[in-house]
């Protein structure tokens, strides 16, 4: 079956990237995805009260509308994050808006939070079975009150999602990253915590903040203090970047957020900064450029308790997650660790 999945991945790479993604979703809904073997116990971990079979998660953007989190969990991901979802459906930016940079093993997207809206998302998440599934919350482009969009999403999905991610760092919704400033972030998180406290008790729904990689040290320190003050579970580091390192692809000048291999080094650098600033006060999840077990291990050693990936799937297919976990097990044991948690921040 791995040969078949590899062949399908290569076939999809000849299509327009967005069309290829649509076909991949259709195939997964038909049950054509891989089924991973049981994880090695060394990979099991606890994150903000959530029990994971392994620390390798699916980043949002792949399953925008909550259609295939089940198949992706069966493919071997320890958890899956769906979205970004906005209260109202929106079509996003005009096509083309997704670009495959094969020479750089990278992707540029300017999707613009295209999704079917909160009601369609909730109807699927309500049928969730076993496994940890997170909801990535965003704001509509034309919203008159973007802060209210986040509380609306939290309220509607309360009790359905295993955890929530507050996405204020996409570069493709004009003005959204301004919510990372201290005053705006303080107001947003205050409203979210207040909303959570007004909802039915007994629901374990940790909240994470997703930040951009394009932050300086002063901004990192300020964000950490606001997150700590409001008692969020942690920070996800980091979203796509507007920077353009040395790239070879003809699509390198396209507008949008860059993800994939070129993001690994800068996103790991900013992860280290956050790790130093948090001083263990809350959790960090590492995202950006992960395409191998070595990459995942480096993020964990830099301070991440778990990692997420998406862009590398466009080049390697869903079987990549099994290869990453196999290599991660070898690296943990080679360095004498008995669990993932022992390796967090070991560098």
N, C-alpha and C positions, 0 to 999 in steps of 0.2 A: 504493500500500500504506500510506503514512503516513496517509491519510484513513481507511482501514479501522481501523488501530490506534488512531487518535484516537477514532473512533466506539465501538470496543470499550472504551476507557478510560472514556468518558462513561457507557456502559451499566453498567459494573461499579460506578460510583460510586453507583448507586441501590440496590445491595445492601448488606446488612450487611457491614462492613469485613472481617471474618474470612472470610465466605463469598466475598466478592469476591476476596480473596487466593487462596483455594483454587481458584477458577475460573481465575484468572490462571496459576497453576502448571499446571493441566491444559492450558490453551491452549498454553503454552510447550512442554510435553512432546509435544504434537501437532504441533509445528513451526510454530505460528502467530505466533511472535515476529518482530520486524523483523530485517533484516540490514543492518548499517551499512557504509558505504563504507570503503575503506582509509584509515587515519589519516594526517594530515599528519606528515612526518618530524620536525617541530619538537616534537611531543608525545612522542616516544620518550624513554625514560629507564631508568636502572638504579637499582634499590632493593635494597640488601642482597644483591647478587649476582643479583637477579631482573631479567630483561629484560622491560620493559613497552612495548606499542605506544603507550600513553597513560597519564597518571597518574590517571584517573578510575575508581575502583573501586566495586563493589557492596558495600554494607555488609551485615553479617550480619543475620539476622532475616527477610530475604526468602526465602532458600533454606535453611531450617532443616535439612533432611534431605539436602542434596546432590543434589537431583533435577534442577535446571535450570541448573547453572553453565555448561553448554555453550551453550544458547540465549542466556543473558545475555552471555556473551563475544561471541557472534555479533551481538548487539544493539549492541555497541560499547564495552562496558566493557573497560578495560585489564587488570583483574584482578577476581576474584570471591571473596568470603569467605563460606563456608557455616557454618551453625550458628546458635545455639549448640548444641553436641552434648554430652550427658552420658553417662556410662558405661551407665546403665540407662535404658530408655524411661520417660518420664513424661508425664502428661496436662496438666500445668500447672495454672493457676488456673481456677476456674469461669468460664464465659461468662455475660454479655458481658465481654470483657477487652481489646478493641481498639476504639478510638473515633476517628472521623474528625472533626477540628475544622476544617471547611471554611472558616469565616470567618477563621480564623487560619492557614490552610495548615499545619496541625499535626496530630500524632497523639499520643494517649495510649495506652500499652499496659501491661498487667499480665499478660502471657502466662505468665510463670513457667517459662521454659525448657521449654516443651512440645516434645518431639521423639521420634523413633522409636528413639533409642538408638545407641550406638556401632557395633554390628555392622551395622545397616542402612546407616548412614552410610559405614562402611568399604567395604562391598560396592559402593557407587556410586562412591566416590572411587577405588577400585582400577581402575576403567575409564576414568579421566580420560585424555584425549588431550592435545593441545597447549593452551597457555594457563596462566596463573598462577592457581591456585586455593588459597585458604587455608582452614584449619580453625580455627574459633573454639571453644575448649574451655571447658566449664563444669563445675559440680559438681551432683550430685543434691541436691534439697531435703532429703531425709531421710538423707543420707549420714552415716555415723559418722566418716569421715575425708575431709573435703573436699579436703585437699591430695593425698591418694592418688588422688582422682578425676581430677585434672589430669594426674598422671603416667601414669595408666592410659590416658587419651586420647592422650597424646603417644606412648606406647609402641605402641598399637594402630595409629595412623595414620602412624607413622614410615615414610618413603619413599613415602607416598601424597600428602600435602599439600605444596604448594610452600612454605608457611610456616605458623606457628602463632600464634594470638592467645590470650593468657591473659585470659579475661574474669572479672575480679573486681569489676566495677563495675555490674552490673545491679542496679537497686533493687527487683526483684520476687522475689528469693530472700532471705528473711530472714537477716540476718547476713553476707551475702556481702561487702558493702563493708568489713567489718571487716578483710578480708584486705589492704586498702590501708595499714593501719598498718605502721610500720617493722618491728617484730619478726615479725609474721605474714608480711609480704611477703618479708622476708629468708629465712625458712624455706621458703616456697613456691618462690621462685626457686632457692634452693640445691638443693632436691629435684629440680626440673625440669632444671637444668643437670647434676646428677649422673646423672639418668636418661638424658639425651641422650648423655652421655659413655660410658654403658654399652651404647648401641645401635650397630648396624653403622656403621662409618665410611664416609666418602665420600658421605653424604647431605647435601645443602645444604637445611637447614630452619631458616631464621632464625626467632627468636621475638620477638613484640611483646607488650607489656603494654597492655591497654585500661583506661583510667581514667575516673572520673566527672568531670563538669564542676564539681561542687560541692566544690571543694578550696580551701583558703587557701594563702597563699604558703609557709608553713612546711611544709605537707603536700606541696606541689609540690617543694620543695627536697629533702625527705626521700626521696620516691619516685625522683627523679632520681638521687640518690646510690646507692640500692639497685640500681636498674637498671644503672647504670654499673659498680657493683662486680661484678655477675654477668655482665656482657658481653652483655646482650640486644641485638638489632638496633635496637630503638626502642620508642616509645610511641605508642599510638593515642589521640588526644584529640578527642572525648570521647564517652562514652555518653550515655544520656538523663538528664534532670534531674528532680529532685523539686520544684524551684522552680516557681512559677506566676507568670510575669510577667503583665502586663495582657492578658487574653484575652477574646474576645467570644463564643465558642461556648458553647452550653448544656451541653456536656460538659466544660467547663474544670475543674470540681471533682472529676472522676473520679480515683480513686487510680491511681498508676502512674507510669511514666516518660514525660516529655514530649519529643517530638522534632519536627523540622520547622522552619519559618521562625523561630519565637520563640527557638529555641536557637542561631541563627547568631551573634548578638552575644556572648552569654556564652561559648560554646564557642571563639570566635575570641580572646576576651580571655584565656582560660586557655591556649590554644595559644601565645599570645605569651609568657606567663609561663614555660611549659615551654621555649620556644625560647631565652629568655634564660638559664634555669637550665642547659640542656644545653650551651650554648656550643659546639655542633657535635660533641659527643662521640658522639652517636648520632642516629638518624633520628626524625622525627615524621610521622605521618599525620593529616591534619585531617578531622574528621567533625563534623557538626552543622549542620543548616539549609541545606545547599547545594541551591539550586534554579535556579542560573543560572551562566553562564560567569564573571560578575563575582564571584559567591560563591566559586567554585573558585579564581579568581585571587587573591582576597583571602586565602584560607587559605594558598596557596603563598607569597605575599609576606610572610605573617606567620610563615613558618618551616616549613611542611609540604612534604615532598618528593612527596607524593601525597595524594589526597582520597578519601573514600567518601561515598556517598549511598544513601538508601532511601526515606525518608518522602515526598519530592517525587514519587516515581513513582506514589504513590497518587492524585495530582492531575493529573500531566502525562503519565503513561504511559511506556513504555520508549523512545520516541523522544526523550525529554528528553536522554539522554546524548549523542546526536549534536549537538543544539543547544548543549549546554554546551561540547563540544569545539570546535565551529566558532567560538564566541565567544572561547574561550580562545586559540585560534590568533591571532585578530585582535588581542587585547589584548597577547599576547606580542610580536608583530611591531610593533605601534604603539609599544611602549616600548623597542624595539631589542634584544630578547633573541633569541638564536639557538637557545635550547633552554629546556626547563622548568627544568633544573637551575640555569641562570643567574638565574632569578627567585626562587629559594628564599631567603626572608628579606630580600628586596630592600627591603621597607618600612622 
